[in-house]
Amino acid sequence: MAYNVRKIDPLDLQARKAIGIDIPFAGQAVFNSTYQSADAIRANLINYFLTGKGERRLNPSFGAGLQNVVFQNITNNLVGTLRERILDDLEIYFPRVVVEDLRLEGTPSTNTVIFSMSYSISNTNISDEVVINFEQ
């Protein structure tokens, strides 16, 4: 009989110990905490995608800068450039994240951009998807 072995992050073994900050920042004490590594990684990825290049004071190279895309024409060249930059940055800032699918769809007439990424975490059974809609 085969058993499915589930690999658990050591941080997830302490149920009452917070390991990250959840998004949005609207908790009773300003911040809501995350208690599972899957939730913390998802919140960190969303934070990365919503942060513009140069926005972080001591880390100006952090951030995807996706909000700037809303005011540009979405072309195959732009999508390819963004895709490469995001994949390179994810290797630096999120080395355990394995990108399975990365899509960027835009409608120039309405200045709407839909970004979606399916990912998994290496050496775990965690997989998830992040979808962000940018509208003018």
ABEGO torsion letter per residue (X at the ends): XBBBBBBBBAAAABAABBABBBOBBABAAGBBBBABAAAAAAAAAAAAAABBBGABAABAABEAGAAAAAABBBBAAAAAAAAAAAAAAAAAABAABBBABBBBBBBAAAGBBBBBBBBBBBGBABBBBBBBBBBX
